[in-house]
Structures are given as structure tokens and as C-alpha cells.
């Protein structure tokens, strides 16, 4: 029996944690493996094991990253993740045969020790594993390296040095990567870090609760009242990358003629702007209720990979209006929504105006939208995902 550790910073906060948690639940009753879910932060009663890899305070790590962001990395929309401090992650995972890393930010995985386990598997929920300090920078150093003129560009130099160190760490260990979208697979495959590392596209699992609720849409209830739209944010609503400012502009454009809901941490500060403000919800049944009560799901992010909320909303028949970022186009097409250039909020407003004029038709077509994507969603079924991931765990 092989021992497996699924490692994520949070037990349930954010899209990566949701995916990691669902994968763990899909695998934990398999008698071929001994599996643990290792996290830094969890809520009371959550099925996960808390680990403490940090030698120094996490506040020191946060201070160092804030300092770097103010001095070298000044592009305000980018996340910065540089762990310059040692920790005990290697000693924690040494007794596991396979270590499956999901979201390892906040210093959980030092960049110089990116492969501390016997067999290391990386679920690419974002691009940090194959880029430098910044998750979303536009430079191509992680693909083509740097030239002499880049030696004066300190951020690029730091980013490239981190990439080279990561690539070296992977070459000296048994590693592979799992990409939940074709988009991030292609990004990783081009990179210096994962260019020669085996990689596979395996979707993130969707909870069985969503498949069981696909046709529970209450047509009579939904056909009452004004257009209902929702923005769901996995973390803090004030994350500038997640589109709350665009959602405010959308809400103001309709002056109360559209019912607006925002879901996310600290959303209550916007209760004078939106119709409903709901703190983050980790419970599937409550999230399903929110999706079923809304006509349109918005995705207004600057950067995404394969967002869980789009898959969830699609499964329950929400019409999706999304910025065309990352792998979103792999799940959203004309059968279930519309895509827009990133940041083009005025086109989103225009589309919502047309939907208001044809609201009854949109609601009548909800079941047709679910039927149109039903086969597409098969690759997100927990049993199918778990079987494929288990094969990779057991591969030589």
C-alpha cells in the first residue's frame, strides 16, 4: 500500500483548496492507498491534518514579500510569492511515497526545495510552480531565458534565477505535473521548469452534489422577478484581480433593476451597493442554492486557470458571462454563455441589457443549457478524476 499526501495551504478556502479537498474525499476510501490531506489552515471539524512546517513566523515571510513587492515588484495586480526562509516541509513529507502539491503559496514550499518528496506531483492551479516570484507577469523569461540587456532588470533577474533553481530541483527528483486545463498545460510545457517533466491534463473534480442537482431548477420560482446575477469569489472580495470594481460598475449601470449578489470574504462592506452580500461558503448545498436562484453567473477576473465557480454554475444551468482568460473557453461557449475580452465591462453591461429584454427566454432555456454541457462535464465526475489521478500516483 502506498502512502500519499495531498498538500494545500488551506483546507477549503479558495478554488485550489476546493479541488484538493474534493480529490481527497474521492480517494480516501480507496483500500489501495493510505492518503492524508495536509494543510496549514483549516476550520474546526474539517477532515484534514494541520502541519507546521515553518521555522520562522509566517509574519516574517509576509513582511519579506510585502517589502519585495514595494521595492522590486511594483506591478500592483501581481501576486508575489518568494520564500527566502527555510522550513521543515522535507521532514514532514519524507514518510510518504507520493506528495501531491496543490496551492503551496505563503511560503509553504520554498522555491529552492520545490521537490522535497520521494515522488512529487504538482497540480497546477496557478503558474507559480513554473514561473518566478510573480504569478502573472507578462515577461517570457520562463520560456526563453534572459539576454544581456535583462541583467539590469532586477525583477526579471530574480524571476529567472528562481525559475532556474526550480528546474534544477525537478531534474534531481522524480516529478510530474497535472494540469486541470489545456491552457495551463501548454503554458507549463513551454516553460524551462516543466519542459522535460511528464505532464497530464486531468480536470478538477466536481462534487457529486452538483451532478445530483443538475435538474432541480425550479422554473416557477425562477420565472418571478427581475434578472438575478451573481459574482462568486473564492477568497477576499477586495482582491483586485477578481473583478469587484467591474461588478460595482455593472450594478450602478442598472440602478436597482437587476438583483445583484456577491459571494466572498468581506463582502458585507458592499451591502449598500449589491442586493445581497454573502460571506464565503464552503458547503456545497448552500452554494448550489445560490446558483439555482440566479440567472447569470459572472466571471470578471483578470487572471484565471480553470475556475471552479464556472464549472459549478455551468452544471446548474447558469448563463455564464466571463472574461476570456486562462482556460475559461474550455468550458464556456455559445451553448452556455458569452466570452468577452478581459476588462471589457461595457460589453458585459450591453449583453446584460439584451438579457433583460429576453429574460423569459433565458429562463426557459436553462434546462437546454444543462443538457448541452452534460457530456462535457463527465470528465469532471469525482470517480473518473480519482481513477485517473490514482493511476498517476501508482505510475513508475
ABEGO torsion letter per residue (X at the ends): XBBBBBBBABAABEAAAAAAAAAAAAAAABAABBBBBBBABBBBGBBBBBBBABABBAAAAAAAAAAAAAAABABAABBBBBBABBBAAAAAAAABABBBBBBABGGABBAABABABABBBBBBABAAAABBABAABABAAAAAEBBAAAAABAAAAAAAAAAAAAAAAAAABBBBBBBABAAAAAAAAABAAAAABBBBBBBBBBBAAAAAAAAABBAAAAABEBBBBBBBBABBAABAAAGAAAAAAAAAAAGGABBBBBBEBGAAAAAAABABBBBBBABAAAAAAAAAABABBBBABABBBBBAAAAAAAAAGBBBBBBBBEAAAAABBAAAEBBBBBGBAAAAAAAAAAAAAAAAAAAAAAAAAAAAAAAAAAAABAAAAAAAAAAAAABX
